[in-house]
């Protein structure tokens, strides 16, 4: 006799809620420490901080229960904790500087970012529908990259023309461009990966691509150089080209594309360093930060290094350091601010959070059953990893400064909103990756109950 028993797959939403509450407790506790250190009393806005951030995170958790119940349970808590720690440091720096407070504005951008993530989860019920808009995404990405060049909308800040502004509001369209371009790369390469990976002459241990297959990578290289030339933005150029090469390698599994990409990047870097004065200055500051001739230009980098050295292993403690001495301590150099007050241990903890975020994204890429989803999740995960590497490398003098900001931590609405959208797309891909095969075949419109059937004989 056969007995049919229902088996309910574990969604792990309860574990996610516990982790979200833990992330809120850590960030709220850090906010309280800042107030106790500065004034000897709990800050009056601590409950507002906890309520706003908690309401946003729990609200997105409820959206996941509604629309993506099998989504990865770790992505949301990690993003919430990073966002909360960034708010704490920005609030702490507001108390040490005389300018306008940035923490309230960052709260608003946090709310907009979480709402954007919720909208993505509600509207995009299956990430595979994005493949229909492959070339639309290409056009949208190019338009977004070119918007700052318009004479009315474009704004030049700190030597880079990467902003658009209307009145007092400004936005960096390149942050959204990286998302839509990731959609384009994934959609294009999932179709052409066989031609790019199975053909071409072999040289030593490398199988080189055919000349006619070099078009995509050459176009990406020219576009990245164009961004560098026209907008004088080294960071976006590096992120754009690195994202394409990474997705190309995942699609083809050919080391030759990595070698070719590194060669093209090296050629572009040498050209930029010799042709553009602002790139020359950044390379000179990187190589000779303590040179007396570079005192004014390298002041930010040197003070950031001194601050991290002052933090030592365990840090000076929240609100006991002087990270406010470093220019743009709440945005470009927020990592050195954490290094001074949380020490090397705190920096490793922050990097571990990013590593977990990237690892869970790559795990979703491995688990999802369609090629487009694999490339999309891998590309988005790598974009976060590359951005973190570029920022940390610049602050610690491993590579020249590029102008990118730490995802979720740094002050700035463009980066915060775009990275919440990245998390939402990774959650959507992970939902399909972890969903039982029966539901994936039937689709969300087929009226599935989420219950699979196991037949026990006996």
Secondary structure as GFF3:
##gff-version 3
##sequence-region A 1 458
A	DSSP	beta_strand	2	8	.	.	.	ID=ss1
A	DSSP	alpha_helix	13	39	.	.	.	ID=ss2
A	DSSP	alpha_helix	46	67	.	.	.	ID=ss3
A	DSSP	alpha_helix	75	94	.	.	.	ID=ss4
A	DSSP	alpha_helix	103	123	.	.	.	ID=ss5
A	DSSP	three_ten_helix	127	133	.	.	.	ID=ss6
A	DSSP	alpha_helix	134	147	.	.	.	ID=ss7
A	DSSP	beta_strand	154	157	.	.	.	ID=ss8
A	DSSP	beta_strand	160	166	.	.	.	ID=ss9
A	DSSP	beta_strand	169	171	.	.	.	ID=ss10
A	DSSP	alpha_helix	173	198	.	.	.	ID=ss11
A	DSSP	beta_strand	202	203	.	.	.	ID=ss12
A	DSSP	beta_strand	206	207	.	.	.	ID=ss13
A	DSSP	three_ten_helix	211	214	.	.	.	ID=ss14
A	DSSP	alpha_helix	215	231	.	.	.	ID=ss15
A	DSSP	alpha_helix	234	252	.	.	.	ID=ss16
A	DSSP	alpha_helix	255	275	.	.	.	ID=ss17
A	DSSP	alpha_helix	277	287	.	.	.	ID=ss18
A	DSSP	three_ten_helix	292	294	.	.	.	ID=ss19
A	DSSP	alpha_helix	299	311	.	.	.	ID=ss20
A	DSSP	three_ten_helix	323	325	.	.	.	ID=ss21
A	DSSP	alpha_helix	334	367	.	.	.	ID=ss22
A	DSSP	alpha_helix	371	395	.	.	.	ID=ss23
A	DSSP	alpha_helix	413	434	.	.	.	ID=ss24
A	DSSP	alpha_helix	437	442	.	.	.	ID=ss25
A	DSSP	three_ten_helix	444	446	.	.	.	ID=ss26
A	DSSP	beta_strand	451	457	.	.	.	ID=ss27
###
